[in-house]
Each structure stands twice: as C-alpha cells, then as structure tokens.
Amino acid sequence: MSKKNKVTVIKDLNCLNCGYPFTRGEKFCPECGQHNRGKKLP
Ligand SMILES: [Zn+2]
C-alpha cells in the first residue's frame, strides 16, 4: 500500500495515541490532546 497519494483534508481517521475517531479532521484529539498527524502549522 502506498501512502504517498493521500487526501489532505483529513490527516488521520483515528487518533494515533488513543484511537479516537476524527470526524472532521480535528487538529487535536479531544480525548487525549494528541496532535493529529500532518504538516506543521503555519
Ligand atoms: Zn487521542
């Protein structure tokens, strides 16, 4: 599976830390505060 071709609207479907399901591409997990993976903020 290639991970290079990915839509940038939503970074990850689930929190990398606790697995909380991101529904709208939140920047931070509301459950544990884990920063959603992605490019650094401007
Ligand atoms: Zn989390």
mmCIF file of the protein (N, C-alpha, C, O) and its ligand, coordinates in Angstrom:
data_MODEL
# 
_entry.id   MODEL 
# 
loop_
_entity.id 
_entity.type 
_entity.pdbx_number_of_molecules 
1 polymer     1 
2 non-polymer 1 
# 
_entity_poly.entity_id                      1 
_entity_poly.type                           'polypeptide(L)' 
_entity_poly.nstd_linkage                   no 
_entity_poly.nstd_monomer                   no 
_entity_poly.pdbx_seq_one_letter_code       MSKKNKVTVIKDLNCLNCGYPFTRGEKFCPECGQHNRGKKLP 
_entity_poly.pdbx_seq_one_letter_code_can   MSKKNKVTVIKDLNCLNCGYPFTRGEKFCPECGQHNRGKKLP 
_entity_poly.pdbx_strand_id                 A 
# 
loop_
_entity_poly_seq.entity_id 
_entity_poly_seq.num 
_entity_poly_seq.mon_id 
_entity_poly_seq.hetero 
1 1  MET n 
1 2  SER n 
1 3  LYS n 
1 4  LYS n 
1 5  ASN n 
1 6  LYS n 
1 7  VAL n 
1 8  THR n 
1 9  VAL n 
1 10 ILE n 
1 11 LYS n 
1 12 ASP n 
1 13 LEU n 
1 14 ASN n 
1 15 CYS n 
1 16 LEU n 
1 17 ASN n 
1 18 CYS n 
1 19 GLY n 
1 20 TYR n 
1 21 PRO n 
1 22 PHE n 
1 23 THR n 
1 24 ARG n 
1 25 GLY n 
1 26 GLU n 
1 27 LYS n 
1 28 PHE n 
1 29 CYS n 
1 30 PRO n 
1 31 GLU n 
1 32 CYS n 
1 33 GLY n 
1 34 GLN n 
1 35 HIS n 
1 36 ASN n 
1 37 ARG n 
1 38 GLY n 
1 39 LYS n 
1 40 LYS n 
1 41 LEU n 
1 42 PRO n 
# 
loop_
_struct_asym.id 
_struct_asym.entity_id 
A 1 
B 2 
# 
loop_
_chem_comp.id 
_chem_comp.type 
_chem_comp.mon_nstd_flag 
ARG 'L-peptide linking' y 
ASN 'L-peptide linking' y 
ASP 'L-peptide linking' y 
CYS 'L-peptide linking' y 
GLN 'L-peptide linking' y 
GLU 'L-peptide linking' y 
GLY 'peptide linking'   y 
HIS 'L-peptide linking' y 
ILE 'L-peptide linking' y 
LEU 'L-peptide linking' y 
LYS 'L-peptide linking' y 
MET 'L-peptide linking' y 
PHE 'L-peptide linking' y 
PRO 'L-peptide linking' y 
SER 'L-peptide linking' y 
THR 'L-peptide linking' y 
TYR 'L-peptide linking' y 
VAL 'L-peptide linking' y 
ZN  non-polymer         . 
# 
_pdbx_entity_nonpoly.entity_id   2 
_pdbx_entity_nonpoly.name        ? 
_pdbx_entity_nonpoly.comp_id     ZN 
# 
_pdbx_nonpoly_scheme.asym_id         B 
_pdbx_nonpoly_scheme.entity_id       2 
_pdbx_nonpoly_scheme.mon_id          ZN 
_pdbx_nonpoly_scheme.ndb_seq_num     1 
_pdbx_nonpoly_scheme.pdb_seq_num     101 
_pdbx_nonpoly_scheme.auth_seq_num    101 
_pdbx_nonpoly_scheme.pdb_mon_id      ZN 
_pdbx_nonpoly_scheme.auth_mon_id     ZN 
_pdbx_nonpoly_scheme.pdb_strand_id   A 
_pdbx_nonpoly_scheme.pdb_ins_code    . 
# 
loop_
_atom_site.group_PDB 
_atom_site.id 
_atom_site.type_symbol 
_atom_site.label_atom_id 
_atom_site.label_alt_id 
_atom_site.label_comp_id 
_atom_site.label_asym_id 
_atom_site.label_entity_id 
_atom_site.label_seq_id 
_atom_site.pdbx_PDB_ins_code 
_atom_site.Cartn_x 
_atom_site.Cartn_y 
_atom_site.Cartn_z 
_atom_site.occupancy 
_atom_site.B_iso_or_equiv 
_atom_site.pdbx_formal_charge 
_atom_site.auth_seq_id 
_atom_site.auth_comp_id 
_atom_site.auth_asym_id 
_atom_site.auth_atom_id 
_atom_site.pdbx_PDB_model_num 
ATOM   1   N  N  . MET A 1 1  ? 0.831   -1.212 0.000  1.00 0.00 ? 1   MET A N  1 
ATOM   2   C  CA . MET A 1 1  ? 0.000   0.000  0.000  1.00 0.00 ? 1   MET A CA 1 
ATOM   3   C  C  . MET A 1 1  ? 0.852   1.242  0.000  1.00 0.00 ? 1   MET A C  1 
ATOM   4   O  O  . MET A 1 1  ? 1.748   1.389  0.832  1.00 0.00 ? 1   MET A O  1 
ATOM   5   N  N  . SER A 1 2  ? 0.583   2.123  -0.914 1.00 0.00 ? 2   SER A N  1 
ATOM   6   C  CA . SER A 1 2  ? 1.313   3.383  -0.953 1.00 0.00 ? 2   SER A CA 1 
ATOM   7   C  C  . SER A 1 2  ? 0.619   4.426  -0.098 1.00 0.00 ? 2   SER A C  1 
ATOM   8   O  O  . SER A 1 2  ? -0.607  4.534  -0.104 1.00 0.00 ? 2   SER A O  1 
ATOM   9   N  N  . LYS A 1 3  ? 1.414   5.195  0.639  1.00 0.00 ? 3   LYS A N  1 
ATOM   10  C  CA . LYS A 1 3  ? 0.832   6.236  1.499  1.00 0.00 ? 3   LYS A CA 1 
ATOM   11  C  C  . LYS A 1 3  ? 1.132   7.623  0.937  1.00 0.00 ? 3   LYS A C  1 
ATOM   12  O  O  . LYS A 1 3  ? 0.878   8.643  1.579  1.00 0.00 ? 3   LYS A O  1 
ATOM   13  N  N  . LYS A 1 4  ? 1.669   7.633  -0.257 1.00 0.00 ? 4   LYS A N  1 
ATOM   14  C  CA . LYS A 1 4  ? 2.054   8.922  -0.834 1.00 0.00 ? 4   LYS A CA 1 
ATOM   15  C  C  . LYS A 1 4  ? 0.849   9.655  -1.411 1.00 0.00 ? 4   LYS A C  1 
ATOM   16  O  O  . LYS A 1 4  ? 0.785   10.885 -1.410 1.00 0.00 ? 4   LYS A O  1 
ATOM   17  N  N  . ASN A 1 5  ? -0.090  8.876  -1.896 1.00 0.00 ? 5   ASN A N  1 
ATOM   18  C  CA . ASN A 1 5  ? -1.247  9.510  -2.523 1.00 0.00 ? 5   ASN A CA 1 
ATOM   19  C  C  . ASN A 1 5  ? -2.400  9.543  -1.537 1.00 0.00 ? 5   ASN A C  1 
ATOM   20  O  O  . ASN A 1 5  ? -3.202  8.612  -1.463 1.00 0.00 ? 5   ASN A O  1 
ATOM   21  N  N  . LYS A 1 6  ? -2.472  10.639 -0.773 1.00 0.00 ? 6   LYS A N  1 
ATOM   22  C  CA . LYS A 1 6  ? -3.482  10.732 0.269  1.00 0.00 ? 6   LYS A CA 1 
ATOM   23  C  C  . LYS A 1 6  ? -4.121  12.116 0.277  1.00 0.00 ? 6   LYS A C  1 
ATOM   24  O  O  . LYS A 1 6  ? -3.447  13.131 0.098  1.00 0.00 ? 6   LYS A O  1 
ATOM   25  N  N  . VAL A 1 7  ? -5.407  12.134 0.485  1.00 0.00 ? 7   VAL A N  1 
ATOM   26  C  CA . VAL A 1 7  ? -6.115  13.413 0.540  1.00 0.00 ? 7   VAL A CA 1 
ATOM   27  C  C  . VAL A 1 7  ? -5.685  14.179 1.780  1.00 0.00 ? 7   VAL A C  1 
ATOM   28  O  O  . VAL A 1 7  ? -5.464  13.585 2.835  1.00 0.00 ? 7   VAL A O  1 
ATOM   29  N  N  . THR A 1 8  ? -5.567  15.478 1.658  1.00 0.00 ? 8   THR A N  1 
ATOM   30  C  CA . THR A 1 8  ? -5.034  16.273 2.757  1.00 0.00 ? 8   THR A CA 1 
ATOM   31  C  C  . THR A 1 8  ? -6.109  16.928 3.618  1.00 0.00 ? 8   THR A C  1 
ATOM   32  O  O  . THR A 1 8  ? -5.794  17.629 4.580  1.00 0.00 ? 8   THR A O  1 
ATOM   33  N  N  . VAL A 1 9  ? -7.368  16.705 3.280  1.00 0.00 ? 9   VAL A N  1 
ATOM   34  C  CA . VAL A 1 9  ? -8.444  17.321 4.057  1.00 0.00 ? 9   VAL A CA 1 
ATOM   35  C  C  . VAL A 1 9  ? -8.437  16.767 5.477  1.00 0.00 ? 9   VAL A C  1 
ATOM   36  O  O  . VAL A 1 9  ? -8.479  17.516 6.453  1.00 0.00 ? 9   VAL A O  1 
ATOM   37  N  N  . ILE A 1 10 ? -8.383  15.450 5.573  1.00 0.00 ? 10  ILE A N  1 
ATOM   38  C  CA . ILE A 1 10 ? -8.329  14.822 6.881  1.00 0.00 ? 10  ILE A CA 1 
ATOM   39  C  C  . ILE A 1 10 ? -6.981  14.131 7.029  1.00 0.00 ? 10  ILE A C  1 
ATOM   40  O  O  . ILE A 1 10 ? -6.580  13.343 6.173  1.00 0.00 ? 10  ILE A O  1 
ATOM   41  N  N  . LYS A 1 11 ? -6.290  14.431 8.113  1.00 0.00 ? 11  LYS A N  1 
ATOM   42  C  CA . LYS A 1 11 ? -4.958  13.895 8.311  1.00 0.00 ? 11  LYS A CA 1 
ATOM   43  C  C  . LYS A 1 11 ? -5.013  12.404 8.598  1.00 0.00 ? 11  LYS A C  1 
ATOM   44  O  O  . LYS A 1 11 ? -4.426  11.593 7.883  1.00 0.00 ? 11  LYS A O  1 
ATOM   45  N  N  . ASP A 1 12 ? -5.719  12.068 9.641  1.00 0.00 ? 12  ASP A N  1 
ATOM   46  C  CA . ASP A 1 12 ? -5.842  10.666 10.010 1.00 0.00 ? 12  ASP A CA 1 
ATOM   47  C  C  . ASP A 1 12 ? -7.275  10.390 10.437 1.00 0.00 ? 12  ASP A C  1 
ATOM   48  O  O  . ASP A 1 12 ? -7.987  11.281 10.900 1.00 0.00 ? 12  ASP A O  1 
ATOM   49  N  N  . LEU A 1 13 ? -7.670  9.178  10.276 1.00 0.00 ? 13  LEU A N  1 
ATOM   50  C  CA . LEU A 1 13 ? -9.035  8.830  10.626 1.00 0.00 ? 13  LEU A CA 1 
ATOM   51  C  C  . LEU A 1 13 ? -9.187  8.621  12.119 1.00 0.00 ? 13  LEU A C  1 
ATOM   52  O  O  . LEU A 1 13 ? -10.272 8.788  12.676 1.00 0.00 ? 13  LEU A O  1 
ATOM   53  N  N  . ASN A 1 14 ? -8.101  8.259  12.753 1.00 0.00 ? 14  ASN A N  1 
ATOM   54  C  CA . ASN A 1 14 ? -8.170  7.997  14.182 1.00 0.00 ? 14  ASN A CA 1 
ATOM   55  C  C  . ASN A 1 14 ? -6.951  8.583  14.880 1.00 0.00 ? 14  ASN A C  1 
ATOM   56  O  O  . ASN A 1 14 ? -5.886  8.741  14.284 1.00 0.00 ? 14  ASN A O  1 
ATOM   57  N  N  . CYS A 1 15 ? -7.133  8.900  16.155 1.00 0.00 ? 15  CYS A N  1 
ATOM   58  C  CA . CYS A 1 15 ? -6.028  9.426  16.939 1.00 0.00 ? 15  CYS A CA 1 
ATOM   59  C  C  . CYS A 1 15 ? -4.908  8.393  17.013 1.00 0.00 ? 15  CYS A C  1 
ATOM   60  O  O  . CYS A 1 15 ? -5.147  7.206  17.230 1.00 0.00 ? 15  CYS A O  1 
ATOM   61  N  N  . LEU A 1 16 ? -3.695  8.869  16.830 1.00 0.00 ? 16  LEU A N  1 
ATOM   62  C  CA . LEU A 1 16 ? -2.558  7.963  16.858 1.00 0.00 ? 16  LEU A CA 1 
ATOM   63  C  C  . LEU A 1 16 ? -2.288  7.459  18.262 1.00 0.00 ? 16  LEU A C  1 
ATOM   64  O  O  . LEU A 1 16 ? -1.646  6.426  18.453 1.00 0.00 ? 16  LEU A O  1 
ATOM   65  N  N  . ASN A 1 17 ? -2.786  8.201  19.244 1.00 0.00 ? 17  ASN A N  1 
ATOM   66  C  CA . ASN A 1 17 ? -2.487  7.864  20.631 1.00 0.00 ? 17  ASN A CA 1 
ATOM   67  C  C  . ASN A 1 17 ? -3.564  6.997  21.273 1.00 0.00 ? 17  ASN A C  1 
ATOM   68  O  O  . ASN A 1 17 ? -3.270  5.951  21.852 1.00 0.00 ? 17  ASN A O  1 
ATOM   69  N  N  . CYS A 1 18 ? -4.821  7.445  21.165 1.00 0.00 ? 18  CYS A N  1 
ATOM   70  C  CA . CYS A 1 18 ? -5.879  6.711  21.862 1.00 0.00 ? 18  CYS A CA 1 
ATOM   71  C  C  . CYS A 1 18 ? -6.887  6.085  20.903 1.00 0.00 ? 18  CYS A C  1 
ATOM   72  O  O  . CYS A 1 18 ? -7.740  5.299  21.315 1.00 0.00 ? 18  CYS A O  1 
ATOM   73  N  N  . GLY A 1 19 ? -6.783  6.436  19.630 1.00 0.00 ? 19  GLY A N  1 
ATOM   74  C  CA . GLY A 1 19 ? -7.660  5.820  18.659 1.00 0.00 ? 19  GLY A CA 1 
ATOM   75  C  C  . GLY A 1 19 ? -8.992  6.526  18.498 1.00 0.00 ? 19  GLY A C  1 
ATOM   76  O  O  . GLY A 1 19 ? -9.910  6.007  17.862 1.00 0.00 ? 19  GLY A O  1 
ATOM   77  N  N  . TYR A 1 20 ? -9.091  7.716  19.079 1.00 0.00 ? 20  TYR A N  1 
ATOM   78  C  CA . TYR A 1 20 ? -10.319 8.477  18.946 1.00 0.00 ? 20  TYR A CA 1 
ATOM   79  C  C  . TYR A 1 20 ? -10.578 8.778  17.471 1.00 0.00 ? 20  TYR A C  1 
ATOM   80  O  O  . TYR A 1 20 ? -9.680  9.244  16.770 1.00 0.00 ? 20  TYR A O  1 
ATOM   81  N  N  . PRO A 1 21 ? -11.790 8.519  16.997 1.00 0.00 ? 21  PRO A N  1 
ATOM   82  C  CA . PRO A 1 21 ? -12.104 8.740  15.590 1.00 0.00 ? 21  PRO A CA 1 
ATOM   83  C  C  . PRO A 1 21 ? -12.308 10.203 15.244 1.00 0.00 ? 21  PRO A C  1 
ATOM   84  O  O  . PRO A 1 21 ? -13.265 10.832 15.696 1.00 0.00 ? 21  PRO A O  1 
ATOM   85  N  N  . PHE A 1 22 ? -11.399 10.741 14.436 1.00 0.00 ? 22  PHE A N  1 
ATOM   86  C  CA . PHE A 1 22 ? -11.559 12.124 13.984 1.00 0.00 ? 22  PHE A CA 1 
ATOM   87  C  C  . PHE A 1 22 ? -12.642 12.163 12.921 1.00 0.00 ? 22  PHE A C  1 
ATOM   88  O  O  . PHE A 1 22 ? -12.570 11.461 11.912 1.00 0.00 ? 22  PHE A O  1 
ATOM   89  N  N  . THR A 1 23 ? -13.642 12.991 13.162 1.00 0.00 ? 23  THR A N  1 
ATOM   90  C  CA . THR A 1 23 ? -14.753 13.046 12.219 1.00 0.00 ? 23  THR A CA 1 
ATOM   91  C  C  . THR A 1 23 ? -14.655 14.222 11.268 1.00 0.00 ? 23  THR A C  1 
ATOM   92  O  O  . THR A 1 23 ? -15.173 14.173 10.152 1.00 0.00 ? 23  THR A O  1 
ATOM   93  N  N  . ARG A 1 24 ? -13.989 15.283 11.712 1.00 0.00 ? 24  ARG A N  1 
ATOM   94  C  CA . ARG A 1 24 ? -13.899 16.481 10.867 1.00 0.00 ? 24  ARG A CA 1 
ATOM   95  C  C  . ARG A 1 24 ? -12.462 16.952 10.720 1.00 0.00 ? 24  ARG A C  1 
ATOM   96  O  O  . ARG A 1 24 ? -12.214 18.123 10.433 1.00 0.00 ? 24  ARG A O  1 
ATOM   97  N  N  . GLY A 1 25 ? -11.537 16.060 10.913 1.00 0.00 ? 25  GLY A N  1 
ATOM   98  C  CA . GLY A 1 25 ? -10.139 16.431 10.749 1.00 0.00 ? 25  GLY A CA 1 
ATOM   99  C  C  . GLY A 1 25 ? -9.656  17.363 11.836 1.00 0.00 ? 25  GLY A C  1 
ATOM   100 O  O  . GLY A 1 25 ? -8.935  18.322 11.558 1.00 0.00 ? 25  GLY A O  1 
ATOM   101 N  N  . GLU A 1 26 ? -10.046 17.093 13.081 1.00 0.00 ? 26  GLU A N  1 
ATOM   102 C  CA . GLU A 1 26 ? -9.602  17.925 14.185 1.00 0.00 ? 26  GLU A CA 1 
ATOM   103 C  C  . GLU A 1 26 ? -8.082  17.965 14.253 1.00 0.00 ? 26  GLU A C  1 
ATOM   104 O  O  . GLU A 1 26 ? -7.402  16.988 13.938 1.00 0.00 ? 26  GLU A O  1 
ATOM   105 N  N  . LYS A 1 27 ? -7.571  19.101 14.666 1.00 0.00 ? 27  LYS A N  1 
ATOM   106 C  CA . LYS A 1 27 ? -6.118  19.229 14.775 1.00 0.00 ? 27  LYS A CA 1 
ATOM   107 C  C  . LYS A 1 27 ? -5.600  18.572 16.046 1.00 0.00 ? 27  LYS A C  1 
ATOM   108 O  O  . LYS A 1 27 ? -4.457  18.122 16.116 1.00 0.00 ? 27  LYS A O  1 
ATOM   109 N  N  . PHE A 1 28 ? -6.467  18.530 17.042 1.00 0.00 ? 28  PHE A N  1 
ATOM   110 C  CA . PHE A 1 28 ? -6.065  17.901 18.290 1.00 0.00 ? 28  PHE A CA 1 
ATOM   111 C  C  . PHE A 1 28 ? -7.134  16.919 18.733 1.00 0.00 ? 28  PHE A C  1 
ATOM   112 O  O  . PHE A 1 28 ? -8.323  17.131 18.494 1.00 0.00 ? 28  PHE A O  1 
ATOM   113 N  N  . CYS A 1 29 ? -6.714  15.867 19.364 1.00 0.00 ? 29  CYS A N  1 
ATOM   114 C  CA . CYS A 1 29 ? -7.661  14.882 19.857 1.00 0.00 ? 29  CYS A CA 1 
ATOM   115 C  C  . CYS A 1 29 ? -8.361  15.418 21.109 1.00 0.00 ? 29  CYS A C  1 
ATOM   116 O  O  . CYS A 1 29 ? -7.690  15.811 22.063 1.00 0.00 ? 29  CYS A O  1 
ATOM   117 N  N  . PRO A 1 30 ? -9.688  15.441 21.123 1.00 0.00 ? 30  PRO A N  1 
ATOM   118 C  CA . PRO A 1 30 ? -10.439 15.934 22.276 1.00 0.00 ? 30  PRO A CA 1 
ATOM   119 C  C  . PRO A 1 30 ? -10.356 14.989 23.466 1.00 0.00 ? 30  PRO A C  1 
ATOM   120 O  O  . PRO A 1 30 ? -10.698 15.368 24.586 1.00 0.00 ? 30  PRO A O  1 
ATOM   121 N  N  . GLU A 1 31 ? -9.915  13.794 23.237 1.00 0.00 ? 31  GLU A N  1 
ATOM   122 C  CA . GLU A 1 31 ? -9.843  12.811 24.310 1.00 0.00 ? 31  GLU A CA 1 
ATOM   123 C  C  . GLU A 1 31 ? -8.521  12.866 25.056 1.00 0.00 ? 31  GLU A C  1 
ATOM   124 O  O  . GLU A 1 31 ? -8.498  12.850 26.287 1.00 0.00 ? 31  GLU A O  1 
ATOM   125 N  N  . CYS A 1 32 ? -7.438  12.929 24.327 1.00 0.00 ? 32  CYS A N  1 
ATOM   126 C  CA . CYS A 1 32 ? -6.130  12.876 24.990 1.00 0.00 ? 32  CYS A CA 1 
ATOM   127 C  C  . CYS A 1 32 ? -5.248  14.071 24.643 1.00 0.00 ? 32  CYS A C  1 
ATOM   128 O  O  . CYS A 1 32 ? -4.184  14.247 25.235 1.00 0.00 ? 32  CYS A O  1 
ATOM   129 N  N  . GLY A 1 33 ? -5.683  14.897 23.682 1.00 0.00 ? 33  GLY A N  1 
ATOM   130 C  CA . GLY A 1 33 ? -4.903  16.079 23.345 1.00 0.00 ? 33  GLY A CA 1 
ATOM   131 C  C  . GLY A 1 33 ? -3.769  15.802 22.384 1.00 0.00 ? 33  GLY A C  1 
ATOM   132 O  O  . GLY A 1 33 ? -2.959  16.683 22.092 1.00 0.00 ? 33  GLY A O  1 
ATOM   133 N  N  . GLN A 1 34 ? -3.711  14.588 21.896 1.00 0.00 ? 34  GLN A N  1 
ATOM   134 C  CA . GLN A 1 34 ? -2.661  14.232 20.941 1.00 0.00 ? 34  GLN A CA 1 
ATOM   135 C  C  . GLN A 1 34 ? -2.820  15.059 19.675 1.00 0.00 ? 34  GLN A C  1 
ATOM   136 O  O  . GLN A 1 34 ? -3.919  15.180 19.133 1.00 0.00 ? 34  GLN A O  1 
ATOM   137 N  N  . HIS A 1 35 ? -1.723  15.623 19.214 1.00 0.00 ? 35  HIS A N  1 
ATOM   138 C  CA . HIS A 1 35 ? -1.770  16.396 17.984 1.00 0.00 ? 35  HIS A CA 1 
ATOM   139 C  C  . HIS A 1 35 ? -1.972  15.456 16.809 1.00 0.00 ? 35  HIS A C  1 
ATOM   140 O  O  . HIS A 1 35 ? -1.267  14.459 16.653 1.00 0.00 ? 35  HIS A O  1 
ATOM   141 N  N  . ASN A 1 36 ? -2.952  15.802 15.991 1.00 0.00 ? 36  ASN A N  1 
ATOM   142 C  CA . ASN A 1 36 ? -3.192  14.979 14.816 1.00 0.00 ? 36  ASN A CA 1 
ATOM   143 C  C  . ASN A 1 36 ? -2.006  15.080 13.864 1.00 0.00 ? 36  ASN A C  1 
ATOM   144 O  O  . ASN A 1 36 ? -1.417  16.147 13.691 1.00 0.00 ? 36  ASN A O  1 
ATOM   145 N  N  . ARG A 1 37 ? -1.682  13.992 13.274 1.00 0.00 ? 37  ARG A N  1 
ATOM   146 C  CA . ARG A 1 37 ? -0.527  13.966 12.392 1.00 0.00 ? 37  ARG A CA 1 
ATOM   147 C  C  . ARG A 1 37 ? -0.776  14.841 11.162 1.00 0.00 ? 37  ARG A C  1 
ATOM   148 O  O  . ARG A 1 37 ? -1.904  14.941 10.679 1.00 0.00 ? 37  ARG A O  1 
ATOM   149 N  N  . GLY A 1 38 ? 0.266   15.461 10.674 1.00 0.00 ? 38  GLY A N  1 
ATOM   150 C  CA . GLY A 1 38 ? 0.144   16.278 9.483  1.00 0.00 ? 38  GLY A CA 1 
ATOM   151 C  C  . GLY A 1 38 ? 1.286   17.263 9.362  1.00 0.00 ? 38  GLY A C  1 
ATOM   152 O  O  . GLY A 1 38 ? 2.263   17.207 10.108 1.00 0.00 ? 38  GLY A O  1 
ATOM   153 N  N  . LYS A 1 39 ? 1.143   18.153 8.419  1.00 0.00 ? 39  LYS A N  1 
ATOM   154 C  CA . LYS A 1 39 ? 2.166   19.168 8.229  1.00 0.00 ? 39  LYS A CA 1 
ATOM   155 C  C  . LYS A 1 39 ? 2.148   20.135 9.402  1.00 0.00 ? 39  LYS A C  1 
ATOM   156 O  O  . LYS A 1 39 ? 1.119   20.329 10.048 1.00 0.00 ? 39  LYS A O  1 
ATOM   157 N  N  . LYS A 1 40 ? 3.292   20.733 9.666  1.00 0.00 ? 40  LYS A N  1 
ATOM   158 C  CA . LYS A 1 40 ? 3.370   21.701 10.750 1.00 0.00 ? 40  LYS A CA 1 
ATOM   159 C  C  . LYS A 1 40 ? 2.490   22.912 10.443 1.00 0.00 ? 40  LYS A C  1 
ATOM   160 O  O  . LYS A 1 40 ? 2.295   23.279 9.284  1.00 0.00 ? 40  LYS A O  1 
ATOM   161 N  N  . LEU A 1 41 ? 1.978   23.508 11.475 1.00 0.00 ? 41  LEU A N  1 
ATOM   162 C  CA . LEU A 1 41 ? 1.086   24.653 11.299 1.00 0.00 ? 41  LEU A CA 1 
ATOM   163 C  C  . LEU A 1 41 ? 1.868   25.873 10.826 1.00 0.00 ? 41  LEU A C  1 
ATOM   164 O  O  . LEU A 1 41 ? 3.024   26.062 11.205 1.00 0.00 ? 41  LEU A O  1 
ATOM   165 N  N  . PRO A 1 42 ? 1.236   26.695 10.001 1.00 0.00 ? 42  PRO A N  1 
ATOM   166 C  CA . PRO A 1 42 ? 1.880   27.925 9.510  1.00 0.00 ? 42  PRO A CA 1 
ATOM   167 C  C  . PRO A 1 42 ? 2.058   28.953 10.607 1.00 0.00 ? 42  PRO A C  1 
ATOM   168 O  O  . PRO A 1 42 ? 2.583   30.038 10.356 1.00 0.00 ? 42  PRO A O  1 
HETATM 169 ZN ZN . ZN  B 2 .  ? -6.395  10.706 21.355 1.00 0.00 2 101 ZN  A ZN 1 
# 
